[in-house]
C-alpha cells in the first residue's frame, strides 16, 4: 500500500513511476513523506542538520532538489516504525536492490531515502523537457 503525504509535483516522471511500481504492490504500508524540495527548504534542513538535527545534504547536493528522491515511512498499525529489522524495512531493502533505476539511502545512513541511481546525471531533466521557446 502506498500513500502520498506530500505533493507529487516536481518529481521526474520516470522516477515517480519507478517508486510507485516499487511500493504499490507491497503488503506493507508505505507513506511518502518528502519528494521534491526547493533549495530554500534544503537550506533550512541543512542548517538544522549542522545544529545536530537529522541528516540533510547541503542545498543543491540533494537529489530531492531535482525531483529525483523521496523519503518514506513504514506504518504498522498506524504508527511509524523505524526499526530496520522490521520485516517491512527488510522487504524494502531487498525489493529495491534489483531495480535498475532506484537506490536506497541505507548505504549512506539515510535508510528512509530512495533516489534515482546516478541522479547527478539526470538532475537537468526539467530543463531538458522544458520548451525551448515560448510563443508570444
Secondary structure, DSSP 8 states (H G I E B T S, - for coil): -EEESS--TTS-HHHHHHHHHHHTT-SSEEEEEE----HHHHHHHHHHHHTT-S----TTSSGGGGT-EEEEEEEETTEE---TTSHHHHHHHHHHHT-SSEEEGGGGT-TTEEEETTGGGGTTHHHHHS-SS---
